[in-house]
């Protein structure tokens, strides 16, 4: 009986020693997180298309290129234009190479809702040419599977986003890497008429996002 007890204890201790904390796992054993710019712009999933009779008026008001008018939608409830609404993406929308690689993504702070990049990754955002009306779509992925769709929103833009967005500012001149800011705010906006209803989203409630980033929280 004593020998059996010792064997049971040995088996339990062995099983405990075999369980590794994900924090102790090498990065190659964790999911690969990347940010892509879609191969082509994806139409938003909300709003209505602009009636042909109103297109000239919308072009004049919105000051967008006529080739991009296809991506401008109308919120008929509030009688306003939607320039950057939520969209649905899949792996087929991704180019071969990411805009920001896994090695350039340090982690996510769930308390401040900030994404931290390396200086090299941050520089890519600073150099991103702003699309002041439509903003620039991004797809954040886990092993090339989309987990968050949103927009890179230039803080000097006069337009607005109706979903998730990451704030950045375009720097025309060269950036001093020693002083570069590497934390970027993730925000959520649900516009009502012409006002920004910006909030800091509870990304812990998004189980897919949380499970991917909880091992890289800071």
RAKAHU-V259612 format. One line per field, one symbol per residue. burial: # if it has 16 or more other ideal C-beta (glycine too) atoms within 10 Angstrom, else .. A space follows every 10 residues. Layout:
burial=???
This chain:
burial=.......... .......... .........# ########.. ##.#..#..# .......##. .#.#...... #####....# #######.#. ..##...### ##.####### ..######.. ######.#.# #.######## ##...##### ####..#.## ########.# .......... .#.######. #......#.. #.#.....## .##..#..
